[in-house]
């Protein structure tokens, strides 16, 4: 089996402190992306804390940018409203 290529990865935390556990999980999941798109150029992930009051514990906003030849793909995941 051919090894997966190393994909440049940028992880940013906004409104919260960095977490090594979250960063490790993001890195593990990002390496799997090469299986689905062989020409993936880079991955950027932003983990942000919403500004609104939370009653359900810590819920976060996740934004992922996948750079591919010819453009970018954006994936957004927001926590549900209270």
PLY file of the C-alpha trace (Angstrom):
ply
format ascii 1.0
element vertex 82
property float x
property float y
property float z
element edge 81
property int vertex1
property int vertex2
end_header
0.00 0.00 0.00
1.30 3.49 -0.90
1.80 5.78 2.11
-0.51 8.79 2.32
1.12 12.12 1.46
1.75 14.63 4.23
-0.82 17.42 3.94
0.01 20.92 5.26
-2.32 21.59 8.19
-3.07 24.83 10.04
-5.11 24.70 13.27
-6.37 27.89 14.94
-8.21 28.32 18.22
-10.31 31.50 18.63
-11.87 32.57 21.91
-10.51 29.47 23.65
-7.10 28.23 24.68
-5.34 25.62 22.55
-6.03 21.99 23.44
-3.49 19.29 22.67
-6.25 16.64 22.74
-8.36 18.54 20.19
-5.31 19.26 18.04
-4.31 15.58 18.06
-7.83 14.57 16.99
-7.86 17.15 14.18
-4.46 15.96 12.92
-5.59 12.32 12.96
-8.77 13.11 11.02
-6.97 15.37 8.53
-4.52 12.62 7.55
-7.50 10.47 6.51
-8.57 13.10 3.95
-5.80 12.12 1.54
-7.66 8.85 0.91
-10.61 10.77 -0.54
-8.79 13.41 -2.59
-5.28 12.63 -3.79
-4.64 16.23 -4.90
-5.51 17.90 -1.60
-3.16 20.89 -1.19
-3.78 21.96 2.42
-6.24 21.88 5.31
-7.10 24.76 7.65
-9.26 24.21 10.75
-10.64 26.92 13.05
-12.12 25.95 16.42
-13.98 28.90 17.96
-16.08 29.53 21.02
-19.43 31.17 20.27
-20.06 34.54 21.89
-23.54 33.64 23.10
-24.38 32.25 26.54
-24.40 28.46 26.69
-26.57 26.33 28.96
-25.51 22.98 27.52
-21.83 23.10 28.40
-19.10 23.94 25.95
-20.28 23.94 22.34
-17.93 25.12 19.59
-17.99 26.42 16.03
-15.78 24.44 13.62
-14.74 25.69 10.19
-12.65 23.61 7.80
-11.06 24.81 4.56
-9.83 22.20 2.11
-7.58 23.67 -0.59
-7.66 21.73 -3.84
-6.39 22.62 -7.32
-8.85 25.08 -8.80
-10.50 26.25 -5.58
-11.41 25.75 -1.95
-14.05 23.72 -0.16
-15.51 25.12 3.08
-17.22 23.07 5.77
-18.95 24.80 8.68
-20.37 23.23 11.82
-22.15 25.35 14.39
-23.46 24.20 17.72
-27.28 24.15 17.89
-29.01 27.17 19.41
-30.06 27.06 23.08
0 1
1 2
2 3
3 4
4 5
5 6
6 7
7 8
8 9
9 10
10 11
11 12
12 13
13 14
14 15
15 16
16 17
17 18
18 19
19 20
20 21
21 22
22 23
23 24
24 25
25 26
26 27
27 28
28 29
29 30
30 31
31 32
32 33
33 34
34 35
35 36
36 37
37 38
38 39
39 40
40 41
41 42
42 43
43 44
44 45
45 46
46 47
47 48
48 49
49 50
50 51
51 52
52 53
53 54
54 55
55 56
56 57
57 58
58 59
59 60
60 61
61 62
62 63
63 64
64 65
65 66
66 67
67 68
68 69
69 70
70 71
71 72
72 73
73 74
74 75
75 76
76 77
77 78
78 79
79 80
80 81
